[in-house]
């Protein structure tokens, strides 16, 4: 199974919605048309979606194309209106998944309604919240549950908008082997240039589809313009992706392990960056108090403590020693730069 969901981050105008839908309908892999109607924004007075009138536009998409339509819901009222306009599926956003109270209200509003419900991972890397949201929906009798991996929020996400942290969807697959997991590379990437590579990794580890934000004029989009791509760019990406043709082909232990290693590497880089930020703060204090940068006794004590700690693992002593010597050298370089500034 390969599910491809595509469409703009937000429904903006009727003309925009129908125009993009017509272009996506010509791409055979696209089965679902997505568009946000209600947009949860961090701050007020920003574009928060067109509201219920956007559902009328999605109803026209259903009438004029072969695409199924899907939008985000955050309240029981949203669900009520979506059902009124015969929306084919709904997704629950990351902010909502983070709050079990909200999820429970939505689950109860969906009791007895067996349509596809897509649940995005929570903002923070807490798999229990993701599991709990799925369990709440399953508990109301819904048998068409999907999960959406859209990345996680860390103090520093490096090149990504949201860190992929692939071990989370991998672990979710182990817990719920029969629930399809869709990857949202647009939110992970934060920019169009990364979407292809993220998508390929998702498919390599056996995820079941993609949700990609597509706009006919990304530069002028009212929300998340940097992560949206054009229909033509989507066609190009799809032509270059290797999409597994059967379930067995998607199950590759080496790809799964490599994805987990990638996640850990990004964590290491984030931690190193945070450590060097602390080095800068230490350098500022040393500069103010006329303390020399190099404190050899402190370094020797630190190194010995790390070596003692590493005895609990199978890591080689020389390996640990070399790593922390290099970390110390970089810390000295950064502190020296701070002194000179």
Secondary structure as GFF3:
##gff-version 3
##sequence-region A 1 341
A	DSSP	beta_strand	3	7	.	.	.	ID=ss1
A	DSSP	alpha_helix	14	25	.	.	.	ID=ss2
A	DSSP	beta_strand	32	34	.	.	.	ID=ss3
A	DSSP	alpha_helix	53	64	.	.	.	ID=ss4
A	DSSP	beta_strand	68	73	.	.	.	ID=ss5
A	DSSP	alpha_helix	76	84	.	.	.	ID=ss6
A	DSSP	beta_strand	89	92	.	.	.	ID=ss7
A	DSSP	alpha_helix	94	97	.	.	.	ID=ss8
A	DSSP	alpha_helix	100	109	.	.	.	ID=ss9
A	DSSP	beta_strand	116	120	.	.	.	ID=ss10
A	DSSP	alpha_helix	127	138	.	.	.	ID=ss11
A	DSSP	beta_strand	145	149	.	.	.	ID=ss12
A	DSSP	alpha_helix	167	175	.	.	.	ID=ss13
A	DSSP	beta_strand	180	183	.	.	.	ID=ss14
A	DSSP	alpha_helix	185	189	.	.	.	ID=ss15
A	DSSP	three_ten_helix	192	194	.	.	.	ID=ss16
A	DSSP	alpha_helix	195	204	.	.	.	ID=ss17
A	DSSP	beta_strand	209	213	.	.	.	ID=ss18
A	DSSP	three_ten_helix	218	220	.	.	.	ID=ss19
A	DSSP	three_ten_helix	225	227	.	.	.	ID=ss20
A	DSSP	alpha_helix	231	240	.	.	.	ID=ss21
A	DSSP	alpha_helix	247	250	.	.	.	ID=ss22
A	DSSP	alpha_helix	253	288	.	.	.	ID=ss23
A	DSSP	alpha_helix	296	310	.	.	.	ID=ss24
A	DSSP	alpha_helix	317	340	.	.	.	ID=ss25
###
